[in-house]
Amino acid sequence: MPRKTYIAAIQAALGEEMRRDDKVLLIGEDVRIGVFAGTRGLHTEFGDKRVIDTPISELGVAGAGVGAAATGLRPVVDLMFGTFLYLAFDQIANQAATMRYMFGGQAKLPIVYMVQNGGGVGAGPHHSQPVHPLFMYLPLIKVIMPSTPYDVKGLLKAAIRDDNPVIFFNHLTLGGQRGEVPDEEYEIPLGKGDIKRTGKDVTICTAGLMVHKSLEAAKILEKEGIDVEIIDLRTLKPWDETLVLESVAKTGHFVAVDESYPVCGAASEWAATVAEKGFHDLKAPVLRVSSKHVPIPFSPVLEKQVMPSAEDVVTAVKKVLGK
């Protein structure tokens, strides 16, 4: 099976979907150039009408995507950074998220908002804050956060084909990661998690970059005789509660690991659900691992202290096991 980078997998997914369906188009800031390389080269093949550079006006671009989707197209709107979604929030929350409901299902909103999310590259608060929980909160919006090249291609293709609005978060630090990616056609169903590591002692629920931090932690813990099961949700909403609860029933211990902040963060949602629905399977209270509740610093040294690390995950696992 060919090995590709995470970025190359995005390019492959976009190219394949644009060839498959002429209603798929790409709009956004500098999409011709491809600042993060995921859209690079598509303009050469598909031209001005399907790869459209826009002004730096996130609210306007997000609204254009809503209009295009409502009138029968399938736009992929590249807004570069997750924090730029703050500027587009009104169109996403008040229009994209509600239009299908307000029109009684008569309208479809097949739109994908694609951004780079999270920290780890010293880009400062305006470019690094993990914003995905804000969109998990909104009804009728699907939220995706892949962790591998294989997953990003399959999930992006599924997102483009979905008839509902999708926010697609790619992590800033994963673009160069390599992995096996088939050339043949495949999709990954939205809402289905994946067990990235099987284990019997404790369940870790996570997504995105934190999957890799959790796998690092699992290697450390394995040396101490602790066997960790790691579930990569891949889709943050709707998320695979069944898979997580089945794992907790087996291990009896649960740690939620996410890069977002602890107050109303993704880890808080997972922990609350397990405490509510899996209470009788738990042998100890659930624990969360999140970023510290401050803006993501520009300084790499400070940023490292704010974001969750493998060592933080190791500490939480030992605590939940009473070690």
GICORZI-V73329 format. One record per helix or strand of 2 or more residues. SS is the DSSP state (a for helix, b for strand). FROM is the first residue (numbers start at 1). TO is the last residue. If there is no record, write none. Layout:
BEGIN
((SS & FROM & TO) (SS & FROM & TO))
END
This chain:
BEGIN
((b & 3 & 5) (a & 6 & 20) (b & 24 & 28) (a & 42 & 46) (b & 51 & 53) (a & 58 & 70) (b & 74 & 81) (a & 82 & 96) (a & 99 & 102) (b & 112 & 117) (a & 125 & 128) (a & 132 & 136) (b & 142 & 145) (a & 149 & 161) (b & 166 & 171) (b & 178 & 180) (b & 194 & 197) (b & 202 & 206) (a & 209 & 222) (b & 228 & 232) (b & 235 & 237) (a & 241 & 251) (b & 254 & 261) (a & 266 & 277) (a & 279 & 281) (b & 287 & 291) (a & 300 & 306) (a & 310 & 320))
END
